[in-house]
């Protein structure tokens, strides 16, 4: 979130907020915020008492994928309220609500502005910053694990992992095929010089591998803490304020934002894989897009325009760091394949996110691409990256979690990591 006031020059954005929301909050200025991955419009506002509040508004529309739809958006405030009501030790770490609204074809909710930064800001301070980042993220997952996920546990129903990942991607393939054409079919592709099977062939291989199907199935499901824990949804607080409360355990002060809007119990590995995705591709892609060149209709060279090499070593270290968190150590006893599921879930996040970019409403602008062209560019770059990752998992060793660096190495050229044969530096 932004920690500065709302400039008076931003007043024109006020008219984009539904009138009932403006009147109830007594807003007098609004600044449109951009840069994130949400399909909602986000406004930093100021009320008549000069207090800052953030308002999120989503309007219904055709082509919005599940998870980015209005129904999910309307459940977000309910998930936030439930956590504050049911989890008193996690509540101080969760953003509070200022209000929520819904109208014909739209929904909105508001929260106080939280002063702070994403934990990834630490990664800009060299090796020392990387160590601080990992220690900070370890503390975050320690709190979420002990006071959140572990609050309640149920057996996972058969096929939960298949439905979460394979079915989700299958539902989104028609949207990808509509806009990416023959790249989403049964034809082999070439990405950065590497031959890659088609997405449908890769999914057939997943479905035919008992070892992979076993790995993506969680043994148990846990309290629904979030569901979309990319690192932009974590704020390391710079001072006390709304959402700070009294932290129940020592460690960095942080606030969790913008849950998915889920009511059913969930796999914590899904959230951990979202954090990994922030480091490998998501943050850099959203920040600058991809450079994509075509050798032919089925052969592409792709690179991030603004790569974040410092994120690479943190991504490689993330799985080992999670193993030092008590919650995940305990998870290993009942669900020993979760580190493998982390890598598969990360890969399905990358592929599924490609469709999210096609349903995006955000006005994006990259060098040489803006608006719809920028969104399609993001979708194509993520889609091709996801194919590389899934092919790498399926054609690699049976235990890819034993060497995450070797698995993530297929992203080296895309990310500008040091070499394609060593872990990123």
C-alpha positions as CSV (number, residue, x, y, z in Angstrom):
1,X,0.0,0.0,0.0
2,X,1.0,3.6,-0.4
3,X,2.0,5.5,2.7
4,X,1.6,9.0,1.4
5,X,-1.5,11.1,1.3
6,X,-3.9,11.4,-1.7
7,X,-2.9,14.3,-3.9
8,X,-5.7,16.7,-4.8
9,X,-5.0,16.2,-8.5
10,X,-6.3,12.7,-8.2
11,X,-9.9,13.8,-7.5
12,X,-11.2,12.7,-10.9
13,X,-10.9,9.0,-9.8
14,X,-13.5,9.7,-7.2
15,X,-16.3,9.4,-9.7
16,X,-15.3,5.9,-10.6
17,X,-16.3,4.7,-7.1
18,X,-20.0,3.8,-6.7
19,X,-22.0,6.7,-5.2
20,X,-23.2,4.8,-2.2
21,X,-19.6,3.9,-1.2
22,X,-18.4,7.4,-1.7
23,X,-21.3,8.8,0.5
24,X,-21.0,6.3,3.3
25,X,-17.2,6.7,3.6
26,X,-17.5,10.5,3.0
27,X,-14.7,10.4,0.5
28,X,-13.4,13.6,-1.0
29,X,-10.4,12.4,-3.1
30,X,-9.3,9.2,-4.7
31,X,-6.2,8.0,-6.6
32,X,-6.3,4.9,-8.8
33,X,-3.6,2.4,-7.8
34,X,-2.1,0.0,-10.4
35,X,0.6,-2.5,-10.8
36,X,-0.9,-5.5,-9.0
37,X,-2.5,-8.7,-10.4
38,X,-6.1,-8.1,-9.2
39,X,-8.9,-7.7,-11.8
40,X,-10.5,-5.2,-9.4
41,X,-9.9,-1.4,-9.5
42,X,-8.1,-0.2,-6.4
43,X,-8.3,3.3,-5.1
44,X,-6.4,5.1,-2.4
45,X,-8.9,7.5,-0.9
46,X,-9.2,10.3,1.6
47,X,-12.3,11.0,3.7
48,X,-13.5,14.4,5.0
49,X,-11.3,14.0,8.1
50,X,-8.2,13.5,5.9
51,X,-8.0,9.8,6.9
52,X,-6.7,7.4,4.2
53,X,-8.7,4.3,3.2
54,X,-8.3,1.8,0.4
55,X,-11.4,0.9,-1.7
56,X,-11.5,-2.1,-4.0
57,X,-14.3,-2.3,-6.6
58,X,-15.0,-5.2,-9.0
59,X,-17.7,-5.1,-11.7
60,X,-19.0,-8.3,-13.3
61,X,-18.2,-9.0,-17.0
62,X,-17.8,-11.7,-19.5
63,X,-14.6,-13.7,-19.7
64,X,-13.6,-13.4,-16.0
65,X,-12.0,-16.7,-14.8
66,X,-13.0,-18.5,-11.6
67,X,-11.2,-16.9,-8.7
68,X,-11.2,-13.5,-10.4
69,X,-15.0,-13.5,-10.7
70,X,-17.5,-11.3,-8.8
71,X,-18.7,-14.2,-6.6
72,X,-15.1,-14.8,-5.3
73,X,-14.7,-11.1,-4.8
74,X,-17.9,-10.8,-2.7
75,X,-16.6,-13.6,-0.4
76,X,-13.4,-11.8,0.4
77,X,-14.9,-9.6,3.2
78,X,-16.6,-12.7,4.6
79,X,-13.3,-14.5,4.8
80,X,-11.6,-11.5,6.5
81,X,-14.4,-11.2,9.0
82,X,-14.4,-14.9,9.8
83,X,-10.7,-14.8,10.6
84,X,-11.1,-11.9,12.9
85,X,-14.0,-13.6,14.6
86,X,-12.6,-17.1,14.9
87,X,-8.9,-16.8,15.1
88,X,-8.0,-14.3,17.9
89,X,-4.2,-14.9,17.6
90,X,-4.1,-14.4,13.8
91,X,-6.5,-11.5,13.9
92,X,-3.8,-8.9,14.7
93,X,-2.0,-9.9,11.6
94,X,-5.0,-9.5,9.3
95,X,-6.2,-6.4,7.6
96,X,-9.5,-5.0,9.2
97,X,-12.5,-4.0,7.2
98,X,-13.9,-0.5,7.0
99,X,-17.0,-1.6,5.1
100,X,-18.4,-3.7,2.3
101,X,-21.0,-3.1,-0.4
102,X,-22.7,-4.9,-3.3
103,X,-25.0,-3.7,-6.1
104,X,-26.3,-5.0,-9.4
105,X,-23.2,-6.4,-11.1
106,X,-20.6,-5.0,-8.7
107,X,-19.1,-5.3,-5.3
108,X,-16.7,-3.3,-3.1
109,X,-15.0,-3.4,0.2
110,X,-12.8,-0.9,2.0
111,X,-9.9,-1.2,4.5
112,X,-7.5,1.2,6.2
113,X,-4.3,2.1,4.4
114,X,-1.4,0.0,5.9
115,X,2.0,1.7,6.2
116,X,4.6,-0.7,5.1
117,X,6.3,-2.5,2.2
118,X,6.3,-5.9,0.6
119,X,8.9,-8.3,2.1
120,X,10.5,-8.5,-1.4
121,X,11.9,-5.0,-0.9
122,X,14.5,-6.7,1.3
123,X,15.8,-8.6,-1.7
124,X,17.3,-5.4,-3.1
125,X,19.9,-5.3,-0.3
126,X,22.2,-8.1,-1.6
127,X,23.0,-11.3,0.3
128,X,22.2,-9.8,3.6
129,X,18.8,-8.7,2.4
130,X,18.1,-12.2,1.1
131,X,18.8,-13.6,4.5
132,X,16.6,-11.1,6.1
133,X,13.9,-11.8,3.6
134,X,14.0,-15.5,4.3
135,X,13.9,-14.9,8.0
136,X,11.0,-12.6,7.7
137,X,9.0,-15.0,5.5
138,X,9.8,-17.8,7.9
139,X,8.2,-15.7,10.7
140,X,5.2,-15.0,8.6
141,X,4.6,-18.7,7.8
142,X,5.3,-19.6,11.5
143,X,2.4,-17.3,12.5
144,X,0.1,-18.4,9.7
145,X,0.8,-22.1,10.4
146,X,0.5,-22.1,14.2
147,X,-2.3,-19.5,14.5
148,X,-4.1,-20.0,11.2
149,X,-3.8,-23.2,9.2
150,X,-3.5,-25.5,12.2
151,X,-6.7,-24.0,13.9
152,X,-8.7,-26.7,12.3
153,X,-7.9,-29.7,10.1
154,X,-10.1,-32.2,8.1
155,X,-9.3,-35.2,5.9
156,X,-8.9,-34.2,2.2
157,X,-11.5,-35.7,0.0
158,X,-10.3,-38.0,-2.8
159,X,-9.3,-36.1,-5.9
160,X,-9.0,-32.7,-4.2
161,X,-5.6,-32.0,-5.7
162,X,-6.6,-33.1,-9.1
163,X,-9.7,-30.9,-9.0
164,X,-7.8,-27.9,-7.7
165,X,-5.0,-28.0,-10.3
166,X,-5.9,-30.1,-13.3
167,X,-9.6,-29.2,-13.4
168,X,-8.8,-25.5,-12.8
169,X,-6.4,-25.4,-15.7
170,X,-8.8,-27.4,-18.0
171,X,-11.5,-24.8,-17.3
172,X,-9.2,-22.1,-18.3
173,X,-7.8,-23.7,-21.5
174,X,-10.7,-22.5,-23.7
175,X,-10.0,-18.9,-22.8
176,X,-6.3,-19.4,-23.5
177,X,-7.0,-21.1,-26.8
178,X,-9.4,-18.3,-27.8
179,X,-6.6,-15.8,-27.6
180,X,-3.4,-17.8,-28.1
181,X,-4.7,-20.0,-30.9
182,X,-2.8,-23.1,-32.0
183,X,-0.3,-22.7,-29.1
184,X,-3.0,-24.2,-26.9
185,X,-3.6,-27.4,-28.8
186,X,-2.0,-30.8,-29.5
187,X,1.1,-29.5,-31.4
188,X,4.6,-29.6,-30.0
189,X,6.2,-26.2,-29.4
190,X,9.6,-24.7,-29.1
191,X,10.4,-22.3,-26.3
192,X,13.8,-20.7,-26.0
193,X,15.2,-23.4,-28.2
194,X,13.7,-26.3,-26.2
195,X,11.2,-28.7,-27.7
196,X,8.2,-28.8,-25.4
197,X,5.1,-31.1,-25.7
198,X,1.7,-29.5,-26.1
199,X,-0.2,-28.5,-23.0
200,X,-2.8,-31.2,-23.7
201,X,0.0,-33.8,-24.0
202,X,1.6,-32.7,-20.8
203,X,-1.8,-32.9,-19.0
204,X,-2.3,-36.4,-20.4
205,X,1.1,-37.4,-18.9
206,X,0.2,-36.0,-15.5
207,X,-3.0,-38.0,-15.5
208,X,-1.2,-41.2,-16.5
209,X,1.5,-40.9,-13.8
210,X,0.5,-42.5,-10.4
211,X,3.5,-41.0,-8.7
212,X,2.5,-37.4,-9.8
213,X,-1.2,-37.9,-9.0
214,X,-0.2,-39.1,-5.5
215,X,2.1,-36.1,-5.0
216,X,-0.5,-33.5,-5.9
217,X,-3.1,-34.9,-3.5
218,X,-2.9,-33.5,0.1
219,X,-3.6,-35.8,2.9
220,X,-5.5,-33.2,4.9
221,X,-7.0,-29.7,4.5
222,X,-6.6,-26.9,6.9
223,X,-8.4,-23.7,8.0
224,X,-8.8,-21.3,5.0
225,X,-6.3,-18.6,5.9
226,X,-5.8,-17.1,2.5
227,X,-5.8,-18.8,-0.9
228,X,-3.8,-16.3,-2.9
229,X,-0.7,-15.5,-0.9
230,X,1.5,-13.9,-3.5
231,X,4.0,-11.7,-1.7
232,X,2.2,-8.5,-2.7
233,X,-0.5,-9.6,-0.3
234,X,1.9,-9.3,2.6
235,X,2.8,-5.9,4.1
236,X,5.7,-5.6,6.5
237,X,4.5,-2.8,8.7
238,X,6.8,0.2,9.3
239,X,4.8,1.5,12.2
240,X,1.8,0.7,14.4
241,X,-1.5,1.5,13.0
242,X,-4.7,-0.1,11.7
243,X,-4.4,-3.8,11.5
244,X,-1.5,-3.9,13.8
245,X,-3.1,-4.9,17.2
246,X,-0.9,-6.6,19.7
247,X,1.3,-9.2,18.0
248,X,0.9,-12.5,19.9
249,X,4.4,-13.8,19.2
250,X,7.8,-12.0,18.6
251,X,8.9,-11.3,15.1
252,X,8.4,-8.8,12.3
253,X,5.1,-6.9,12.3
254,X,3.1,-7.8,9.2
255,X,-0.4,-7.5,7.8
256,X,-2.1,-10.0,5.4
257,X,-4.2,-8.5,2.7
258,X,-6.7,-9.6,0.0
259,X,-7.5,-13.3,0.6
260,X,-9.0,-15.3,-2.3
261,X,-12.5,-15.4,-0.9
262,X,-12.7,-19.1,0.0
263,X,-15.0,-20.8,2.5
264,X,-13.9,-24.4,2.3
265,X,-10.8,-25.8,4.0
266,X,-7.6,-25.5,2.0
267,X,-4.1,-26.9,1.3
268,X,-1.5,-24.6,2.9
269,X,1.0,-25.7,0.1
270,X,-1.2,-23.8,-2.3
271,X,-0.3,-20.6,-0.5
272,X,3.3,-21.4,-0.2
273,X,3.5,-22.1,-3.9
274,X,1.9,-18.6,-4.5
275,X,4.8,-17.1,-2.6
276,X,7.3,-19.1,-4.7
277,X,5.5,-17.9,-7.9
278,X,6.0,-14.3,-6.7
279,X,9.8,-14.9,-6.7
280,X,10.2,-16.9,-9.9
281,X,8.0,-15.0,-12.4
282,X,4.9,-13.1,-11.1
283,X,6.5,-9.9,-9.6
284,X,8.9,-9.4,-12.5
285,X,6.2,-10.1,-15.2
286,X,3.6,-7.8,-13.7
287,X,6.3,-5.1,-13.3
288,X,7.7,-5.1,-16.8
289,X,6.1,-7.8,-19.0
290,X,7.9,-10.1,-21.5
291,X,10.1,-9.6,-24.6
292,X,8.7,-12.2,-27.0
293,X,10.0,-13.0,-30.5
294,X,8.6,-15.5,-32.9
295,X,10.8,-17.8,-35.1
296,X,7.6,-19.3,-36.4
297,X,4.0,-19.6,-35.3
298,X,5.0,-22.4,-32.9
299,X,8.5,-21.3,-31.9
300,X,9.2,-18.4,-29.4
301,X,12.0,-16.8,-27.5
302,X,10.8,-15.2,-24.3
303,X,12.6,-13.1,-21.6
304,X,11.4,-10.8,-18.9
305,X,11.9,-7.1,-19.7
306,X,12.8,-6.2,-16.1
307,X,14.2,-9.4,-14.6
308,X,14.8,-9.6,-10.9
309,X,17.9,-11.9,-10.5
310,X,18.0,-11.4,-6.8
311,X,14.7,-13.1,-6.5
312,X,16.2,-16.3,-8.0
313,X,18.3,-17.4,-5.1
314,X,15.5,-16.6,-2.7
315,X,13.2,-18.8,-4.8
316,X,15.7,-21.7,-4.7
317,X,16.0,-21.3,-0.9
318,X,12.3,-21.0,-0.2
319,X,11.5,-24.8,0.0
320,X,14.3,-25.4,2.5
321,X,13.3,-22.4,4.5
322,X,9.7,-23.8,4.8
323,X,11.2,-27.0,6.2
324,X,12.5,-25.1,9.2
325,X,8.9,-23.9,10.1
326,X,7.3,-26.1,12.7
327,X,4.0,-26.3,10.9
328,X,5.6,-27.7,7.7
329,X,7.9,-30.0,9.7
330,X,4.7,-31.4,11.3
331,X,3.1,-31.6,7.8
332,X,5.9,-33.8,6.7
333,X,4.8,-36.5,9.1
334,X,1.3,-36.9,7.7
335,X,2.0,-35.7,4.2
336,X,5.6,-36.4,3.2
337,X,5.1,-35.6,-0.5
338,X,4.2,-31.9,0.2
339,X,7.6,-30.6,-1.0
340,X,7.0,-32.2,-4.4
341,X,3.5,-30.9,-4.4
342,X,4.9,-27.4,-3.8
343,X,6.7,-27.5,-7.2
344,X,3.8,-29.0,-9.1
345,X,1.4,-26.4,-7.5
346,X,3.8,-23.6,-8.4
347,X,3.8,-24.8,-12.0
348,X,0.0,-25.0,-12.2
349,X,-0.2,-21.5,-10.7
350,X,2.0,-20.2,-13.6
351,X,-0.2,-21.9,-16.2
352,X,-3.5,-20.9,-14.6
353,X,-2.3,-17.3,-14.1
354,X,-1.9,-16.9,-17.9
355,X,-5.7,-17.1,-18.2
356,X,-6.1,-14.6,-15.4
357,X,-4.1,-12.0,-17.4
358,X,-6.6,-12.4,-20.3
359,X,-9.5,-11.6,-18.0
360,X,-7.7,-8.7,-16.4
361,X,-9.3,-5.2,-16.4
362,X,-6.1,-3.3,-15.4
363,X,-4.7,-0.8,-17.8
364,X,-1.2,-2.1,-18.3
365,X,1.5,-0.4,-20.3
366,X,4.9,-2.0,-21.2
367,X,7.4,-0.9,-23.8
368,X,5.8,-1.6,-27.1
369,X,2.5,-2.9,-25.6
370,X,-0.3,-1.4,-23.7
371,X,-3.9,-2.3,-22.8
372,X,-5.1,-5.6,-24.3
373,X,-1.7,-6.2,-26.1
374,X,0.1,-5.9,-22.8
375,X,-2.3,-8.4,-21.1
376,X,-2.0,-10.8,-24.0
377,X,1.8,-10.5,-23.8
378,X,1.7,-11.4,-20.1
379,X,-0.6,-14.3,-20.7
380,X,1.7,-15.7,-23.5
381,X,4.9,-15.3,-21.5
382,X,3.4,-17.0,-18.4
383,X,1.8,-19.8,-20.5
384,X,5.1,-20.6,-22.3
385,X,7.0,-20.5,-19.0
386,X,4.5,-22.8,-17.4
387,X,5.0,-25.3,-20.2
388,X,8.7,-25.3,-19.6
389,X,8.2,-25.9,-15.9
390,X,5.7,-28.7,-16.3
391,X,7.8,-30.5,-19.0
392,X,10.9,-30.1,-16.7
393,X,9.0,-31.8,-13.8
394,X,7.7,-34.6,-15.9
395,X,10.9,-35.4,-17.7
396,X,13.2,-34.9,-14.7
397,X,14.0,-37.0,-11.6
398,X,11.2,-38.6,-9.6
399,X,12.1,-36.4,-6.6
400,X,12.4,-32.9,-8.0
401,X,12.1,-31.4,-4.5
402,X,15.5,-32.8,-3.6
403,X,17.1,-30.2,-5.9
404,X,14.7,-27.2,-6.5
405,X,17.5,-25.3,-8.2
406,X,17.8,-27.9,-11.0
407,X,14.0,-27.8,-11.5
408,X,13.8,-23.9,-11.6
409,X,16.9,-23.8,-13.8
410,X,14.6,-24.0,-16.9
411,X,13.7,-20.4,-16.1
412,X,17.3,-19.2,-16.1
413,X,17.2,-17.7,-19.6
414,X,13.8,-16.1,-19.1
415,X,14.8,-14.5,-15.8
416,X,18.4,-13.4,-16.6
417,X,19.8,-15.7,-13.9
418,X,23.5,-16.3,-14.1
419,X,23.6,-19.5,-16.1
420,X,21.3,-22.2,-17.3
421,X,23.2,-24.9,-15.4
422,X,23.5,-23.6,-11.9
423,X,21.2,-22.2,-9.3
424,X,20.3,-18.5,-9.7
425,X,22.5,-16.0,-8.0
